Every structure is written in structure tokens, then in C-alpha cells.
Amino acid sequence: FGGHSARMLLSSATLNLPKLAQAGLFICLTVYVYAVVGFIMLRDQHREGKCFTLLNCAISYLDGGLTGDGIHETLSFKTPHSLFDGRISEWFMQLFTMSFLTICVQILLAIFSGIIIDSFGEVRDRAAEVSNHLQETDHLLSQSTYRQYVSFFVFLKCADVGDAELTDLEEYIFEEVGRGTS
């Protein structure tokens, strides 16, 4: 990570690490609740190899949530064609998959990515604040102030303490410069 962009990415990702961890834990908890409901109530409706244990079911649901597909690929069911045409179990499965898609994929993952985007904005604002502070005219590193300090140090180097009338502060700085501590 040698570039400025890579450092900014890394710092923004780690800036709100506790918030990201909380959001990730909440996503995992929500997926686990859906997996438990799916494992208990819809055990026969899962595709082959997708939900034979609770852990396998949770991983399948998490995979569907993180890829953005929802759990439509995990379950096999008929979509009801009209309000009065299907059985109640088909409607329950449709609502179950749609609620998972809405809650996990669209809302919780949007919150997670929103935290990261806010972190980028915060890092960018901090960098702009530091840059603006360094460009202020009264900052030590600004050009006009820097020239004044150089002129002052040249004055102190060329000054003969016995002949020049220095203030107490100037004498102190002269002594510190002479010792090499400043």
C-alpha cells in the first residue's frame, strides 16, 4: 500500500471499524434468524445440498445475501400467479424470500456500505482541513512566515550579543540556537 489512494482506502476502512463490526454482526444475526426459520419451516423446499444442516443453511443464506441474489437460488418453489390461485405456503415462501431480499440485501448491506462511504468522506475532510491549515498565512510552514523565521535566525547568527540589544526572548532563542537545540 504505497499510494495515497491505497492509504486513504485503508484508513477509511479502519476508521469506523467498531461500527462496521456491529453492522456485520447484525447482518450475520439477521441471516441466522432467516436460516433457522428456513431450516425448521421450509426444510423440504430447499434445493439439493443447500440446507441439510443449520450451518449449511446459514452459509447458503449468507451467500445469497452477500451476492445480492437473495435466497431465491436456495429455495425451489412455484411463484403464485394470482392472489387466489396458490396455496398459502407458496405465498409464505414468496413473502419470506422477498423480505430476506429487502431486509438483508437492500437495507442492511446499504447501511454497511453507507458506513464505509461516510468514512471516506471523513478522511477526505480531515485531509482537506490539514491542507487548508498548512496554506494559512500565519502557519509556521507558510511562505511568508517561513521567510520571516529564516530572516530572524540569520539576524541572530549575525548578531553580536555584546553590541546588539536583544530582548529576553531573542537572547533565549540565540542561546538555544547556539546550543543547537532549536
N, C-alpha and C positions, 0 to 999 in steps of 0.2 A: 504494500500500500504506500507507494511513494508519491503519488499525485495528490494534488489539493482536493480534487473531487472525491477520491477514494477516502481520504482522511475525513472529509466532511460527511460522507456516507456513513462511515464507521462511527463517528462521534454522534451523529443524529440517531443512529440505531441504538446506541448505548445510553443516550441522554435520558430517555424515558423508559429504561429497562424495567423498572418495577410496574409501570402502567402496562407495558407490553406483556409482561409475565401474568398480570392479573387478567388481561383480556384473553390471552392464550389459555389460561386455566378455565376461564368462564366458557370459552368455546369448547374445550375438551369436556367440561362438565355437561354442557348442553347436548353435545353429540352423544355422550354416555347415557343420558336420560332417554334420548331417542332410541339408542341401541337397545336399552333394557326393554322399552315398550315394544320395539320391533321384534326383539328376541322372544318375548313372552307371548305377545298377542298375534304376531304375524309370522310365526316360525315356518309355516308351510308355504308361505308366499315368496320366500327368498329364492334367488337363483342358486344353482348348484355351486357349492363352495364359498358362498358369500356370508353365511351366518350359521355355521354349525356349532360354534361356541360363542359365548358372550364376548370374549376378546376379539374373535374373528369378526363378529358383527360390529363391534365398536370401531375396529380398524377399517372395515368396509364403509361404514357410515362416515368416518373421518375422511377417508379418501374421497368419497363423493362430495363431501362438504368443501374440502380444500381445492379440488379440481374445478369446482363450480357447477358440476353436473347434478348435484343433489343426490338423492338416493333412488332415482328412477332406474339406474342401471343395476342396483342391488335387488330390487323387488320386481317380481313379474306379476302383473295384474292387468285386467281389462279396464279400459277407460270407459266410464258410463257415457252413453250418447245423449241421454236426455235426463231430466230431473226425475221422471217416474219410471224410467226404463231399467235401471240397475238395482242390484241388491244394496243393502245398507253397508255391507262390508266393502264393496267397491268404492262407495263414496267415502268411507272412513279411510281407506288406503290412499285415495286421491287427496283428501284433505291432509293426511299425515305427511305425504311426500311434498305437497305444496307448502305446508307450514315449515317443514325442515328447510326447504329451499329458501323460503322467505327469511326465517329467523337466522339460520346458520350462515348461509351463503351471502345473502344480500345485506343483512343488518350487522351481524357480528364481525364478518370479515371487513365490512366497510368501517366499522369502529376501529378495528385493528390497523387498517391502512391509514385511517384518519390520524391515529396517534403518531404514526411514522411521518406523515406529511406535516403535522404540527411540529414535530421535532426538527425537520428540515427547515421550516420557517424560523424556528427559534435559533438554530445555529446560524442561519443566514443573517438574522437580525443582530445577533451578537457580533458576527464578523463585520457587519456594516458599522456598528457602533464603535468598535475598536478602530476601524479605518477612519471614520469621521473624527474620532478623538485625536488620532495622530496627525490629522490635517489641520487641526485648530491652530491659530496663530500663537496662542500663549502656551502651547505644549513645548516641552524641552527639545523634542526632536524636530520641530518645525524649522524651516529655513531661517526665518528672521531671528528667532530666539537662539538657534544654534550658532549663528554668526555672532550674536552678542556675547554668548558664553565663550566662544573662541577668542574674541577680542578682549574679554576680561582676563582670560588666562594668559594671553600674550602680554597684557598690561602687567599682570602680577609677575610673570617671568622676567620682564624687562625692568621692573621697578626695583629701585634700591630702597630697602626698608628704612635706612637711616635718613635718606634725603626726602622720600615721599611721605606725605601724611596720609596714612591709610586708616580707615575706620576699623573698629574692633572686628567686625565681620570680615573685612578684607584681610586683616592681619591673620585671623584664624585660617581663612582659606589659603593664604600664602604659605603658612606653616604646614598645612595639610598637603598642599601640592609639593612643597619642598621635601616632605617625608615620603611622598609617593603614595599616599593613602587615598587621594582623591583624583 
